[in-house]
Every structure is written in structure tokens, then in C-alpha cells.
């Protein structure tokens, strides 16, 4: 004989699905602070002077105008014997 099953289970499933949709009550951490660092003109010059010739050549090959000008100046100085 077939016995009908009461429909009590859909109410429980609905309770579970609404619980899953509710946002968590845990606070989200604040975004990390970001600092901006600006080099002074003297620090920039010091950094350029500490560069090796290999670094300068690499930067010039990637389109750095300042590096290209430096390589031209160095080649002219070498030609003049300076």
C-alpha cells in the first residue's frame, strides 16, 4: 500500500536557503593604507649616477630619452679622449 508523505521538508529547505543568503555579521577589515613616496631631485640624480652602463644601455634600448642622451654624450667624450 502507498502512503503519502507529508510536505514538512520544503519548509526546512526554505529556512536553510534564507540563512545562506543573509550576509555575515563579521566586520570587514578596513583597506590597507597606501603611502606615496616622492623622490627629491637630488635623490633622483644620485640614483641616475649610481646606474651601471649596462642599466643605461638597457633603458636606452627601451626608449628612455635620458639614457639615450647619456650614451651619446659618453660616446662623444670617448671620441674626444675625455
C-alpha positions in Angstrom: 0.0 0.0 0.0 1.2 3.5 -0.8 1.3 6.1 2.0 1.6 9.8 1.1 4.5 11.7 2.7 3.7 14.9 4.4 5.2 18.1 2.9 7.1 19.2 6.0 10.5 19.1 4.4 10.2 22.1 2.0 9.7 24.4 4.9 13.0 23.3 6.3 14.8 23.7 3.0 13.4 27.2 2.7 14.8 28.0 6.1 18.3 26.8 5.1 18.3 28.8 1.8 17.3 32.1 3.5 20.0 31.5 6.1 22.6 31.1 3.4 21.5 34.4 1.7 22.0 36.6 4.8 25.3 38.4 4.8 27.7 37.6 7.6 27.8 39.9 10.5 31.6 39.9 10.7 33.0 43.3 10.1 35.2 43.7 7.0 38.7 44.9 7.7 39.5 48.5 6.6 41.5 48.8 3.4 45.3 49.0 3.8 46.7 52.5 3.9 48.9 53.4 0.9 51.7 55.9 1.1 53.1 57.8 -1.8 56.8 58.3 -1.9 58.3 61.2 -3.9 62.0 61.3 -4.5 63.7 64.7 -4.3 65.6 66.0 -7.3 68.9 65.2 -5.5 67.8 61.6 -4.9 66.9 61.2 -8.5 70.2 62.5 -9.7 72.1 60.2 -7.2 70.1 57.2 -8.4 70.9 58.0 -12.1 74.6 58.5 -11.2 74.8 55.1 -9.5 73.4 53.3 -12.6 75.7 51.0 -14.4 76.4 51.3 -18.1 74.5 48.1 -18.7 71.4 49.5 -17.0 71.8 52.7 -19.0 72.1 50.7 -22.3 69.0 48.6 -21.4 66.9 51.7 -20.6 68.1 53.4 -23.8 67.0 50.3 -25.8 63.6 50.5 -24.2 63.1 54.1 -25.3 64.4 56.1 -22.3 65.4 59.5 -23.8 67.6 60.5 -20.9 69.5 57.2 -21.2 69.9 57.7 -25.0 71.3 61.2 -24.4 73.7 59.9 -21.8 75.0 57.2 -24.2 75.5 59.8 -27.0 77.4 62.1 -24.5 79.6 59.2 -23.3 80.4 58.2 -26.9 81.3 61.8 -27.8 83.5 62.1 -24.7 85.2 58.8 -25.6 85.8 60.0 -29.2 87.4 63.2 -27.9 89.5 61.3 -25.4 87.9 62.8 -22.3 
